[in-house]
Amino acid sequence: MDGTFVVGEAVSVTSPAHQKRMLFVDKSASSDPDCTVIDGTGSARDLEELGVRVTVDNGDGVWRGLASFDSGDGDLTVTCTGEAETLMRIGPPAGPIDVLKVMFPIFGSLVLGGIGGLILVVTGIRYATRRPLRQPGLD
């Protein structure tokens, strides 16, 4: 995480230069703040809206992704306006690992359930098609 701040404050954040970063808002926020990000050269960074809903739990809270941007020279000044006292965060974008953390339990349970169902089908077929047992004394 590069930095955490409160909406309404202009804050300086140092990020790795020329890397994708993401603005996050505390998940409990009722509305999305309006933010501007300017690097050390004075260039406004283009904020790219996210096409999907991204939520990250990093151990110190649940954060909802707002926008991603290139960090420019890494010396960032971030200003956000909106609901007072809303917590914001800048950090690395949610990546494949974050997606896997969400998807693994879903797909894992589907795979295990499918394997269990397959075992039941195979066992049922084997039981139904087995040779009848010879009973003693009926020969």
C-alpha positions as CSV (number, residue, x, y, z in Angstrom):
1,M,0.0,0.0,0.0
2,D,1.4,3.4,-1.0
3,G,-0.7,5.5,1.3
4,T,-4.0,6.0,3.1
5,F,-5.7,9.3,3.5
6,V,-9.1,11.0,4.2
7,V,-11.3,12.7,1.6
8,G,-11.0,16.5,1.6
9,E,-7.2,16.5,2.2
10,A,-4.6,17.1,-0.4
11,V,-2.1,14.4,0.3
12,S,1.4,13.6,-1.0
13,V,2.1,9.9,-1.8
14,T,5.2,8.3,-3.1
15,S,4.6,5.4,-5.4
16,P,6.9,3.3,-7.6
17,A,7.5,5.3,-10.8
18,H,5.7,4.4,-14.1
19,Q,3.6,1.6,-12.6
20,K,-0.1,1.0,-12.6
21,R,-1.6,2.1,-9.3
22,M,-5.2,2.0,-8.1
23,L,-7.4,4.3,-6.0
24,F,-9.5,2.5,-3.4
25,V,-12.3,3.8,-1.2
26,D,-13.4,2.2,2.1
27,K,-16.2,-0.2,1.3
28,S,-18.5,1.4,3.8
29,A,-18.5,4.7,1.9
30,S,-22.0,5.5,0.6
31,S,-20.8,7.4,-2.5
32,D,-17.7,7.6,-4.7
33,P,-15.4,10.6,-4.2
34,D,-14.2,12.7,-7.1
35,C,-10.4,12.6,-7.2
36,T,-7.5,14.1,-9.1
37,V,-4.0,12.8,-9.2
38,I,-1.0,15.0,-10.2
39,D,2.6,13.7,-10.4
40,G,5.8,15.6,-9.5
41,T,6.1,17.2,-12.9
42,G,2.6,18.8,-12.6
43,S,1.0,16.4,-15.0
44,A,-2.5,15.2,-14.2
45,R,-2.7,11.4,-14.3
46,D,-5.5,10.0,-16.4
47,L,-7.8,8.0,-14.1
48,E,-9.3,5.0,-15.8
49,E,-12.7,3.9,-14.6
50,L,-12.8,0.2,-13.7
51,G,-15.1,-1.9,-15.9
52,V,-15.8,-4.3,-13.1
53,R,-16.4,-4.1,-9.4
54,V,-13.2,-4.8,-7.5
55,T,-13.1,-5.4,-3.8
56,V,-9.9,-6.2,-1.8
57,D,-9.5,-7.2,1.8
58,N,-5.9,-6.6,2.8
59,G,-6.2,-7.3,6.5
60,D,-6.8,-3.7,7.6
61,G,-10.2,-3.3,6.0
62,V,-12.2,-4.0,2.9
63,W,-11.5,-1.6,0.0
64,R,-13.5,-1.0,-3.2
65,G,-11.5,0.0,-6.3
66,L,-12.4,3.3,-8.0
67,A,-9.9,3.9,-10.8
68,S,-6.5,2.9,-12.0
69,F,-3.7,5.2,-13.3
70,D,-0.1,5.3,-14.3
71,S,2.0,6.7,-11.4
72,G,4.2,8.9,-13.6
73,D,7.3,9.9,-11.8
74,G,5.9,8.4,-8.5
75,D,5.7,11.7,-6.5
76,L,1.9,12.0,-6.4
77,T,-0.4,14.7,-5.0
78,V,-3.9,13.3,-4.6
79,T,-7.0,15.4,-3.9
80,C,-10.4,13.9,-3.4
81,T,-13.8,15.6,-2.7
82,G,-16.9,13.9,-1.5
83,E,-18.4,12.5,1.7
84,A,-16.3,13.9,4.7
85,E,-14.1,11.5,6.7
86,T,-14.2,8.8,3.9
87,L,-11.0,6.8,3.9
88,M,-9.1,6.4,0.7
89,R,-6.1,4.3,-0.3
90,I,-3.6,4.1,-3.2
91,G,-1.9,0.8,-3.9
92,P,-1.1,-1.8,-6.5
93,P,-4.1,-2.7,-8.6
94,A,-6.0,-5.8,-7.8
95,G,-4.3,-8.5,-9.8
96,P,-4.8,-12.2,-10.7
97,I,-3.9,-13.3,-7.2
98,D,-6.8,-11.3,-5.8
99,V,-9.1,-12.7,-8.3
100,L,-7.9,-16.2,-7.5
101,K,-8.5,-15.7,-3.8
102,V,-12.2,-15.0,-4.6
103,M,-12.6,-17.6,-7.3
104,F,-10.8,-20.6,-5.7
105,P,-13.5,-21.4,-3.1
106,I,-16.2,-21.2,-5.8
107,F,-14.5,-23.3,-8.4
108,G,-12.9,-25.6,-5.8
109,S,-16.3,-26.5,-4.4
110,L,-17.7,-27.1,-7.9
111,V,-14.8,-29.4,-8.8
112,L,-15.0,-31.3,-5.5
113,G,-18.8,-31.6,-5.9
114,G,-18.4,-32.8,-9.5
115,I,-15.8,-35.4,-8.4
116,G,-18.2,-36.6,-5.7
117,G,-21.1,-36.8,-8.1
118,L,-19.0,-38.7,-10.6
119,I,-18.0,-41.2,-7.9
120,L,-21.7,-41.8,-7.0
121,V,-22.6,-42.3,-10.7
122,V,-19.7,-44.8,-11.3
123,T,-20.5,-46.7,-8.1
124,G,-24.2,-46.8,-9.0
125,I,-23.5,-48.2,-12.5
126,R,-21.0,-50.8,-11.1
127,Y,-23.6,-51.9,-8.5
128,A,-26.4,-52.2,-11.1
129,T,-24.3,-54.1,-13.6
130,R,-22.5,-56.5,-11.3
131,R,-22.8,-60.3,-11.6
132,P,-25.3,-61.7,-9.2
133,L,-23.8,-63.4,-6.2
134,R,-24.2,-67.2,-6.0
135,Q,-26.1,-68.2,-3.0
136,P,-24.9,-71.5,-1.3
137,G,-27.3,-74.4,-1.5
138,L,-29.2,-73.2,-4.6
139,D,-27.1,-75.2,-7.1
